[in-house]
Amino acid sequence: MARAQLCATVTAETTAQLRTRRDAVIGADLVELRVDGVRDLDLEGALAGRRLPVLVTCRPTWEGGRFDGSDEERRRVLERALKLGAEWVDLEWRGGFEDVIAARRGRNIVLSSHDFTGIPADLEQRYVAMRATGAALVKIAVHVQSGSDVIRLLRLGRAHSGDRVVLLGMGDIGAPTRLLPDHFGSAWTYGGEGVAPGQVPIPDMIKRYRFHETSSASAIYGVVGAPIGHSLSPSMHNAGFAAADLDAIYIPFEATDPEDIFGLLEALNVTGVSVTAPFKETLMPWLCSVDELGKRVGAVNTLRRGPGGWEGLNTDVPGFLAPLQRGGGVRGLQTTVLGAGGSARAVAVALAMSGAIVTVCARRLDRAKAVADIVDGKVGTMPPERGSWDLLVNSTPVGTAPAANATPIGSSELSGGATVYDLVYNPSPTRLLAEAAEVGCRTIGGLDMLAEQAVRQFEWWFGLRPSYELFRRVAEEALRAAEESQA
């Protein structure tokens, strides 16, 4: 079976703008021209001089598009596109185009069905009915709400592996359907600037997710969490795969609970995953083995498929310590941890095992005590007393974009300390680190830990130690690009 192609979706307000954006596409195999939003539509102009095959789509409002004219007017547009020689024209299954499909014997026609509310109970029957029309290609796009929904699309594709199809799960949970089209039997996948829920920009498809370097034979890795769309891990690990010339791809996996996650990982034969909130603790009972650090912290952030099942590892602890060790270590230092969640436990264990004196501060004293008791530490007031610490670590999410103006403690409470370490990495620097620097503290940002723990994940999976500098650089570039796109 031929490898899936990459289709760039292009929208515009005018025909001239549509042509400009069409011709600006780089790295795709075909271009979807969304003409439903074009005010001065000139089909001849839109198609003339194209250097890539095109798919003409005029999506009506009743199917999630922008065309609000009559059905007759829209039919004329689509039939005209076929007569002008468009390589593909998208016709909606509910649009009543049976006569057009029959007249062309299905040639050049994508018959599509979209459900923006969920996945229909009659998915298989719907596909069979659409295929029976004789259309050259059947496209089904549905809003997926769980890993099991993604598995339904996977099974549909496998059951009809000889057919030309495009199967897409819209939304963040549907990312595997967009990034692994070969596994779902799709003839192509779409990329663009968020035209559909969960759509990935073409440059990211090519560079971040190595679209042209991977196939159905590539080993699958990823990051599990909810939400997970913000993760910088795909940028780091895919760059590591490329540098080591490994036939592998790393993608985001979002699901609802551990059973949902493991069902999806098994269905796609995933080899290894990173784990982030809220699953670092809840996945533990599903593992056949856990390293000693993971057992002590009560959480893992890395899994790999072993001969007896899934194995777990905690790289958060050594990843957190690495930047501190470069600065001389923490033995004997008075350290204060802000927060009492899973990250706080990992930080407290890391500091205690390195010889630091640990104090835990949190809004809820009972939770702070639970973390402190793990390492025979103390419970402090919130905010901590000024001058009571040499090292302050923020393990809370306070200050994370878009609430970037928030900070866990005020600037007046930072003076007198030596080092402030913020696990938050978006934005970089955080308000906490900016204010700490102003009063003369040494600062360490969350990107340092993020890259360090990812290096150790990669090494555990492959037995190869990637470049920390590479991981740190690509994570920073990805973060900067995300900040610019949101500005």
C-alpha positions in Angstrom: 0.0 0.0 0.0 1.3 3.5 -0.9 2.3 5.8 2.0 -0.2 8.4 3.0 0.1 11.8 1.5 0.0 15.2 3.2 -2.8 17.6 2.2 -2.5 21.3 3.1 -5.8 23.0 3.8 -5.9 26.6 2.5 -8.6 29.2 3.3 -9.0 32.8 2.1 -11.4 35.7 1.7 -10.6 36.4 -1.9 -9.5 34.4 -5.0 -6.2 36.3 -5.2 -5.5 35.4 -1.6 -6.4 31.8 -2.1 -3.9 31.6 -5.0 -1.2 33.2 -3.0 -1.7 30.8 -0.1 -2.0 27.9 -2.5 1.4 28.7 -4.1 3.0 29.3 -0.7 2.5 25.7 0.4 5.8 23.9 0.9 6.2 20.2 1.6 2.7 19.0 1.0 1.6 16.5 -1.7 -1.7 18.2 -2.5 -3.7 21.3 -1.5 -7.3 21.5 -0.3 -8.8 24.7 -1.7 -11.5 25.8 0.7 -13.6 28.0 -1.6 -16.6 28.2 0.8 -15.2 31.4 2.4 -14.1 33.1 -0.8 -16.2 36.2 -1.5 -15.3 36.8 -5.2 -14.9 33.2 -6.2 -13.2 32.7 -9.6 -12.7 28.9 -10.0 -10.7 29.3 -13.2 -8.3 31.6 -11.4 -8.2 29.4 -8.3 -7.1 26.4 -10.4 -4.9 28.0 -13.0 -1.2 27.6 -12.7 -1.3 25.2 -9.8 1.9 23.2 -9.2 0.3 20.6 -6.9 -2.9 18.6 -7.3 -5.9 20.2 -5.6 -8.9 19.1 -3.7 -11.8 21.6 -4.1 -14.1 21.9 -1.1 -17.1 24.2 -0.7 -18.4 23.2 2.7 -21.9 24.4 3.6 -22.7 25.8 7.1 -24.8 22.7 7.9 -21.6 20.6 7.7 -19.3 23.0 9.5 -18.2 25.2 6.6 -18.7 28.8 5.6 -20.9 28.6 2.5 -24.4 29.9 3.3 -25.8 30.2 -0.3 -28.3 27.9 -1.9 -27.8 24.2 -2.6 -28.1 24.9 -6.3 -25.4 27.5 -6.2 -23.0 25.3 -4.4 -23.7 22.4 -6.7 -22.8 24.6 -9.7 -19.5 25.5 -8.0 -18.6 21.8 -7.4 -19.6 20.6 -10.8 -17.7 23.4 -12.4 -14.6 22.4 -10.4 -14.9 18.9 -11.9 -15.3 20.2 -15.4 -12.2 22.4 -15.0 -10.2 19.3 -14.1 -9.7 19.6 -10.4 -7.9 16.4 -9.3 -10.4 16.0 -6.5 -13.7 17.5 -5.4 -15.2 17.0 -2.0 -19.0 16.2 -2.0 -20.9 15.8 1.3 -22.7 12.5 1.8 -25.8 14.3 3.0 -25.6 16.7 0.0 -27.6 14.6 -2.5 -24.8 14.2 -5.1 -25.6 10.6 -6.1 -26.3 11.6 -9.7 -22.9 13.5 -9.9 -21.1 10.5 -8.5 -22.9 8.1 -10.9 -22.3 10.2 -13.9 -18.5 10.3 -13.2 -18.4 6.7 -12.0 -16.9 8.1 -8.8 -13.8 9.5 -10.5 -12.1 12.4 -8.8 -14.7 12.4 -6.0 -14.2 12.5 -2.2 -17.4 11.6 -0.5 -17.3 13.1 3.0 -19.2 12.9 6.3 -18.5 15.1 9.3 -19.8 14.8 12.9 -18.6 17.6 15.2 -20.5 16.2 18.2 -19.2 12.7 18.6 -18.7 9.4 16.9 -21.9 7.9 15.4 -23.2 4.5 16.7 -23.6 3.4 13.1 -20.0 4.2 12.0 -19.5 0.9 10.1 -22.9 1.0 8.4 -22.3 4.7 7.4 -19.0 3.8 5.8 -20.5 0.8 3.9 -23.3 3.1 2.6 -20.9 5.8 1.5 -18.6 3.2 -0.2 -21.6 1.8 -2.1 -22.1 5.1 -3.9 -18.9 4.3 -6.0 -17.0 7.4 -4.9 -13.3 7.1 -5.5 -12.5 8.0 -1.9 -14.6 8.0 1.3 -13.7 10.5 4.1 -15.1 10.3 7.6 -14.3 12.9 10.2 -15.8 12.6 13.7 -15.2 14.3 17.0 -13.5 11.7 19.2 -13.8 11.9 23.0 -11.8 8.9 24.2 -9.1 6.5 23.2 -11.7 3.9 22.5 -13.2 6.2 19.8 -9.8 6.4 18.1 -9.7 2.6 18.3 -13.0 2.4 16.5 -11.5 4.4 13.6 -8.4 2.2 13.6 -10.5 -0.9 13.4 -12.6 0.5 10.6 -9.5 1.3 8.6 -8.1 -2.1 9.1 -11.4 -3.8 8.2 -11.3 -2.0 4.8 -7.6 -1.9 4.2 -8.0 -2.3 0.4 -10.2 0.8 0.1 -9.2 4.4 -0.5 -10.3 6.2 2.7 -9.4 9.1 4.9 -10.4 8.6 8.6 -10.0 11.5 11.0 -10.7 12.0 14.7 -11.3 15.7 15.3 -10.1 17.3 18.6 -6.9 16.8 20.6 -7.7 13.1 21.4 -7.8 12.4 17.7 -4.1 13.4 17.1 -3.0 9.8 16.3 -5.4 9.7 13.3 -3.8 12.9 11.9 -0.1 12.0 12.7 -0.3 8.3 11.9 -2.5 8.2 8.8 -0.8 5.0 7.5 -1.9 3.0 10.5 -5.5 4.0 9.9 -5.4 3.2 6.2 -5.8 6.8 5.2 -4.8 7.9 1.7 -3.8 11.3 3.1 -4.0 13.5 6.2 -4.7 17.2 6.4 -2.6 19.9 7.9 -3.3 23.6 8.3 -3.9 26.5 10.6 -6.6 25.0 12.7 -9.3 24.9 10.0 -10.6 21.7 11.7 -10.4 20.9 15.4 -7.0 19.4 16.2 -5.5 20.2 12.8 -1.7 20.5 12.9 0.2 23.2 10.8 2.0 21.9 7.8 5.5 23.0 9.1 4.9 21.1 12.3 3.7 18.0 10.5 7.0 18.0 8.5 9.6 19.1 11.0 8.2 18.3 14.5 6.5 15.1 13.5 8.8 13.9 10.7 5.9 13.2 8.3 8.1 12.4 5.3 10.6 10.3 7.3 8.2 7.8 8.9 5.8 5.2 7.8 3.6 2.4 9.1 6.8 0.5 9.9 8.1 3.2 12.2 8.2 2.5 16.0 5.7 4.6 17.9 6.5 6.6 21.0 4.6 9.4 22.6 3.5 11.5 25.6 0.4 10.6 27.7 -1.6 13.3 29.5 -4.7 15.4 29.6 -4.5 18.0 28.3 -1.4 17.3 26.2 -1.5 19.7 23.2 1.0 22.1 24.9 3.7 19.5 25.4 7.2 20.3 24.1 8.2 16.6 24.3 7.4 15.8 20.7 9.8 18.5 19.5 12.6 17.1 21.7 12.2 13.4 21.1 11.5 13.6 17.3 14.7 15.8 17.0 16.5 13.1 18.9 15.1 10.4 16.6 16.3 12.3 13.6 19.8 13.0 15.0 20.2 9.3 15.8 18.7 8.2 12.5 16.0 6.1 14.2 12.9 5.0 12.4 10.5 6.2 15.0 7.9 8.9 15.6 6.7 10.5 18.9 3.2 11.9 19.2 0.8 13.2 21.8 -1.8 10.7 23.3 -4.7 12.2 25.2 -7.2 9.9 26.8 -9.7 9.7 29.7 -8.3 7.2 32.2 -5.7 4.4 32.5 -7.9 1.8 30.8 -8.5 4.1 27.9 -4.8 4.9 27.6 -3.5 1.3 27.7 -6.2 0.2 25.2 -5.0 2.8 22.7 -1.3 2.0 23.3 -1.9 -1.7 22.8 -4.1 -1.1 19.7 -1.3 1.0 18.0 1.5 -1.2 19.3 3.2 1.7 21.0 6.8 1.0 22.2 7.3 3.7 24.9 5.7 6.8 26.3 6.4 9.7 28.5 3.7 10.4 31.2 2.5 13.7 32.5 -0.4 15.0 34.5 -2.8 13.6 35.6 -1.5 10.1 35.0 1.9 9.9 36.7 0.4 8.2 39.8 -2.7 6.5 38.4 -0.9 4.4 35.8 1.3 2.7 38.5 -1.0 -0.2 39.2 -1.0 -1.1 35.6 2.7 -1.7 35.4 4.6 -5.0 35.8 7.7 -3.3 37.3 8.7 0.2 38.6 12.2 1.5 39.5 13.1 2.2 43.1 12.8 6.0 42.6 9.3 5.6 41.1 8.2 3.5 44.1 9.6 6.0 46.6 8.0 9.0 44.9 4.8 7.1 44.1 4.9 8.2 40.5 6.5 7.5 37.1 6.9 9.6 34.1 8.3 7.1 31.6 7.0 3.7 30.3 8.4 1.1 27.9 7.0 -2.2 26.7 8.9 -5.0 28.2 8.7 -8.8 27.8 6.4 -9.1 30.8 4.3 -6.0 30.3 4.7 -2.3 30.8 7.7 -1.1 32.8 7.9 2.2 34.7 10.7 4.7 35.4 11.0 8.0 37.2 13.3 10.4 35.4 11.8 13.5 37.0 14.1 13.1 40.1 17.5 13.0 38.2 16.2 15.5 35.7 15.4 17.9 38.5 18.7 17.4 40.2 20.9 17.8 37.1 20.9 21.6 36.9 21.5 21.9 40.6 24.5 19.5 40.4 26.0 21.6 37.7 25.9 24.5 40.3 27.6 22.5 43.1 24.8 20.4 44.5 22.5 20.9 47.4 24.0 19.0 50.3 23.4 20.9 53.6 21.3 23.6 52.0 18.0 24.8 53.5 15.5 24.1 50.8 11.8 25.0 50.5 9.4 23.3 48.2 6.2 25.2 47.2 3.3 22.8 46.6 2.2 19.4 47.7 1.3 17.5 44.6 3.0 14.8 42.6 5.8 17.1 41.4 6.4 18.3 45.0 6.9 14.7 46.1 9.5 14.1 43.4 11.3 17.3 44.2 11.3 16.6 48.0 12.7 13.1 47.4 15.4 14.4 45.1 16.5 17.1 47.5 16.5 14.8 50.5 18.4 12.0 48.8 21.0 14.7 47.9 21.6 15.8 51.4 19.4 18.9 51.6 17.2 19.9 54.5 13.6 20.0 53.2 10.7 22.2 54.2 7.4 21.9 52.4 4.9 24.8 52.1 1.4 24.6 50.7 -2.0 26.2 51.3 -3.2 22.9 52.8 -1.1 21.9 55.8 -2.3 18.3 55.7 -1.1 17.9 52.2 2.2 19.6 52.9 2.7 17.3 55.9 2.1 14.2 53.8 4.9 15.2 51.4 7.2 16.3 54.2 6.7 12.9 56.0 8.0 11.0 53.0 11.5 12.6 53.5 11.4 13.4 57.2 11.1 17.0 56.3 9.4 20.0 58.0 6.2 21.8 57.2 6.5 25.6 56.7 4.2 28.5 56.5 2.8 29.7 53.2 4.3 32.0 52.1 7.7 30.9 53.5 9.5 33.2 55.9 11.9 35.5 54.2 15.5 34.4 54.6 14.5 30.9 55.7 15.8 29.1 52.5 18.9 28.8 50.4 17.0 27.2 47.6 13.3 27.8 46.8 11.5 25.4 44.4 8.1 26.1 42.9 6.4 22.8 42.1 2.9 24.4 41.6 1.5 25.3 38.2 1.0 29.0 39.4 2.5 31.3 36.8 1.8 29.0 33.8 0.6 30.8 30.6 -2.0 32.1 30.0 -2.0 33.1 33.6 1.6 34.3 33.3 1.2 37.3 35.5 0.5 35.1 38.6 3.2 34.1 41.0 3.2 31.7 44.0 4.8 34.2 46.3 5.4 38.0 46.3 8.7 39.6 45.3 9.2 41.0 48.8 9.6 37.4 50.1 12.4 36.5 47.7 15.2 38.6 49.1 17.7 36.8 51.3 17.6 33.6 49.3 20.3 32.3 47.0 18.6 30.3 44.3 15.0 30.1 42.9 14.0 27.1 40.7 10.7 27.2 38.9 9.4 24.0 37.3 7.0 26.1 35.2 8.6 26.6 31.8 5.9 28.5 29.9 6.5 31.4 29.8 10.3 31.6 30.1 11.2 33.2 32.3 8.2 33.1 34.6 7.2 36.1 36.7 8.7 34.3 39.8 12.1 33.9 38.1 12.1 37.5 36.7 11.4 38.9 40.2 14.0 36.6 41.8 16.6 37.8 39.4 15.8 41.4 40.2 16.7 40.8 43.9 19.9 39.0 43.0 18.9 35.3 43.2 20.4 32.7 40.9 17.5 31.3 38.8 16.8 27.9 37.1 13.9 27.5 34.7 11.7 24.5 34.0 13.1 24.0 30.5 16.3 22.8 32.1 14.6 20.0 34.0 12.3 19.2 31.0 15.3 18.6 28.8 17.3 16.7 31.4 14.5 14.3 32.2 13.7 13.8 28.5 17.4 12.9 27.8 17.1 10.1 30.4 13.9 8.8 28.9 15.5 8.5 25.5 18.5 6.7 27.0 16.3 4.2 28.8 14.3 3.5 25.6 17.3 3.1 23.2 20.5 2.7 25.2 21.7 5.9 23.5 22.3 9.2 25.3 21.1 12.1 23.1 22.5 15.6 23.3 21.1 17.7 26.2 22.0 20.8 24.2 19.8 19.6 21.3 16.9 18.8 23.5 17.2 22.1 25.3 17.5 24.1 22.1 14.5 22.6 20.3 12.3 22.8 23.4 13.1 26.5 23.6 12.5 27.0 19.9 9.1 25.2 20.2 8.1 27.3 23.2 9.1 30.5 21.5 7.1 29.6 18.4 4.0 28.7 20.6 4.3 32.1 22.4 4.6 34.0 19.0 1.5 32.2 17.6 -0.5 33.2 20.7 0.6 36.8 20.7 
